């Protein structure tokens, strides 16, 4: 998709020279990158004192997905969205389900932004989702693409780990309509040891983003790592303290990459759903069929407003963004 020129690396944003190296400022790692080397994300490279974004205009996947797959349950429910990804990540999660993308073990093709806009429009997509790998390390391309999708009147969605510095986040947010942000744990040691990242910047991203765009949060419950009652409660408490109407998705883990622990026990998912509903308006369970846990109920009257089964969505009790039964205004973008 697109011309070969679309795939040329471009000079990166957010860096400065430091001695004979360059310091990347895009994410909290702040990688000091020697000439000829790359940062932890593996897609930002120092070439003779200039930092280049190697994957600008290069994609590993382009496909049409249900918006619920992101997962976004409260953003244009029942629609489809053009989804694009590349390679690389600034985390190294031992349980990563897309590890082949993180490690760059996927072929790339050039993708021109006008072609992506046209593909989205022709397919009836609500917009574009930057997903599959970590989109925030693809910053330059996401910025340029997001500007054109905004001009075209279509939505920009990020599916992200939230590990980004405040300045680039602040530059990008005015172009973003919705985000699903991973909150893997409230334990800083979990982030350091399991993900090779930092918790505090992720929490800052959630707080900042939730003030200006539609945000939903995904918490993957990894067996024996972050699925205790106490760990679940800490996640729920943070979300409730930020905004109790943020939809929270508890997702079932399956063995992937370097992790061999068995899948999340159903009892843990049931417990997480129960604990979440004690303080939050909207709590869901993903990657496992727990009866009723995908449906949206009105927090005021309890009526089912959206029924879901897999990716089949039926807004049976939703009128605009209000409950058809009691007219309460609900946290939906439609």
Helices and strands as residue ranges (DSSP letters): G 4-7, E 10-11, E 15-18, E 21-24, E 32-33, E 44-47, E 50-53, E 58-59, E 61-66, G 67-69, E 80-85, H 99-102, E 109-110, H 113-123, E 127-130, G 135-138, H 139-151, E 155-160, H 166-173, E 178-182, H 188-190, I 191-195, H 199-210, E 214-221, H 229-243, E 247-252, H 266-279, E 283-286, E 296-297, E 304-309, E 312-314, E 318-319, E 322-323
